[in-house]
């Protein structure tokens, strides 16, 4: 968990950080707050997180749909996965509003390269 980097701070930073973790709404801070490096980081992080979640759900859907026995058992665990995603997003929002960053291995590294 790294601290925030200094830079030009947006007057509505907290709203933009919340939007950063609401799937496609992350495009709003990414496109409007170009001078605020922290908002840009959270927006990129939120978009990469969204893409990773979509990829995971596609893979899970293919696996659950192609193998009936695993599909039935897997359906029991999908609510837990959804809850885990929600908790991750809330943790990212809370950390961001408090001026910190939640580093998610792999996701954050890729977002830093953008």
C-alpha positions as CSV (number, residue, x, y, z in Angstrom):
1,X,0.0,0.0,0.0
2,X,1.7,3.1,-1.2
3,X,1.0,6.7,-0.3
4,X,-0.4,9.1,-2.8
5,X,1.9,11.1,-5.0
6,X,1.8,14.8,-4.9
7,X,0.5,16.8,-7.9
8,X,-2.2,19.3,-8.8
9,X,-5.2,18.4,-6.7
10,X,-8.7,18.5,-8.2
11,X,-11.4,20.4,-6.2
12,X,-13.7,17.3,-6.5
13,X,-11.0,14.7,-6.0
14,X,-13.1,12.4,-3.7
15,X,-16.0,12.2,-6.2
16,X,-13.6,11.4,-9.0
17,X,-11.9,8.7,-6.9
18,X,-15.3,7.1,-6.2
19,X,-16.1,7.2,-9.9
20,X,-12.8,5.5,-10.7
21,X,-14.0,2.3,-9.1
22,X,-17.5,2.2,-10.6
23,X,-16.7,0.3,-13.8
24,X,-17.1,2.4,-17.0
25,X,-17.6,5.5,-14.9
26,X,-13.8,5.4,-14.5
27,X,-13.6,7.0,-17.9
28,X,-15.1,10.3,-16.4
29,X,-12.1,11.1,-14.1
30,X,-9.7,9.6,-16.7
31,X,-10.8,12.1,-19.3
32,X,-11.7,15.1,-17.2
33,X,-9.0,15.3,-14.5
34,X,-5.8,15.1,-16.6
35,X,-3.8,17.4,-14.2
36,X,-4.5,15.4,-11.0
37,X,-2.0,12.5,-11.0
38,X,-3.7,10.8,-8.1
39,X,-7.1,10.8,-9.8
40,X,-5.5,9.6,-13.0
41,X,-3.8,6.7,-11.1
42,X,-7.1,5.6,-9.5
43,X,-9.0,5.9,-12.8
44,X,-6.4,3.7,-14.6
45,X,-6.4,1.3,-11.7
46,X,-10.2,1.1,-11.8
47,X,-10.3,0.4,-15.5
48,X,-7.7,-2.3,-15.3
49,X,-9.6,-3.8,-12.4
50,X,-12.8,-3.8,-14.5
51,X,-11.1,-5.4,-17.4
52,X,-9.6,-8.1,-15.2
53,X,-13.1,-8.8,-13.6
54,X,-14.7,-9.1,-17.0
55,X,-12.0,-11.5,-18.1
56,X,-12.4,-13.6,-15.0
57,X,-16.2,-13.8,-15.4
58,X,-15.8,-14.8,-19.1
59,X,-13.5,-17.6,-18.1
60,X,-15.7,-18.7,-15.3
61,X,-18.8,-18.7,-17.6
62,X,-17.0,-20.8,-20.1
63,X,-15.8,-23.3,-17.5
64,X,-19.2,-23.5,-15.7
65,X,-21.1,-23.8,-18.9
66,X,-19.0,-26.5,-20.5
67,X,-18.7,-28.9,-17.6
68,X,-22.1,-29.6,-15.9
69,X,-20.9,-31.0,-12.6
70,X,-18.4,-28.2,-12.1
71,X,-21.0,-25.7,-13.2
72,X,-23.4,-26.8,-10.5
73,X,-20.8,-26.6,-7.8
74,X,-19.3,-23.4,-9.2
75,X,-22.7,-21.6,-9.1
76,X,-22.6,-22.0,-5.3
77,X,-19.4,-19.9,-5.2
78,X,-20.3,-17.1,-7.6
79,X,-22.0,-15.0,-4.9
80,X,-18.8,-15.2,-2.8
81,X,-16.8,-14.0,-5.8
82,X,-19.2,-11.1,-6.3
83,X,-19.0,-10.2,-2.7
84,X,-15.2,-10.3,-2.9
85,X,-15.3,-7.9,-5.9
86,X,-17.6,-5.5,-4.0
87,X,-15.3,-5.6,-0.9
88,X,-12.3,-4.9,-3.1
89,X,-13.9,-1.9,-4.8
90,X,-15.0,-0.5,-1.4
91,X,-11.5,-0.9,0.0
92,X,-10.0,0.8,-3.0
93,X,-12.5,3.7,-2.7
94,X,-11.9,4.1,1.1
95,X,-8.1,4.0,0.6
96,X,-8.3,6.5,-2.2
97,X,-10.5,9.0,-0.3
98,X,-8.0,8.8,2.6
99,X,-5.1,9.7,0.3
100,X,-3.7,6.2,-0.1
101,X,-3.5,3.5,-2.7
102,X,-4.5,-0.1,-2.4
103,X,-2.0,-2.1,-4.3
104,X,-3.5,-5.2,-6.0
105,X,-0.7,-7.5,-7.2
106,X,-0.6,-7.8,-11.0
107,X,-3.5,-5.3,-11.5
108,X,-1.7,-2.3,-9.9
109,X,1.6,-3.2,-11.7
110,X,-0.2,-3.2,-15.1
111,X,-2.1,0.0,-14.3
112,X,1.2,1.8,-13.4
113,X,2.5,1.0,-16.9
114,X,-0.3,2.8,-18.6
